[in-house]
Amino acid sequence: MTERIDRLRAMAHALELLMEADTVGLGLTPQERLELFGDFDVDAHAGEAEHRWGHTDAWTRSRHRVNHYTRQDWDRLNAEAEPIYRELAQAMAEGVPADSTTAMDLAERHRDHINRWFYDCTPQIHRGLGQLYVDDARFTATVDAHREGLSAYLRDAFAANADRRRD
């Protein structure tokens, strides 16, 4: 009986993922998703993200924007993001303090990128995003793929930039 319950739970979970995938509606083929996101399963995380932020205006705006992105849009988005992460990782490697003008300016570029492609990212939202990069191992792994420890550096740079923008 326990095995049957486990099987039914697994089937229910698979169905939930399929329904979530339908709500994400990225309009990309499975091959395009693989090329763009690698082994990051967008659909598997969509339900969790909607549960956490689905009630916010930022979520609504972001979903509306990304649902209309073409493969070319995703390529441009990723091409614009990569140098930002590369420059932040370089600043960290060179020992540039996270609360320096250089690091805060790079943090602001990161925030501008989110504003352009996803949602209105206030300095305080950006601060929270930096904390999420450290608190959630999945985000940490993705960010730290650029350079070990980058997620903590970004958290500190985003927080310093938020403090600067508040003045």
Summary of the structure (lengths in Angstrom):
residues: 167
radius of gyration: 17.9
end to end distance: 62.4
largest distance: 62.4
contacts: 443
relative contact order: 0.10
helix: 78%
strand: 0%
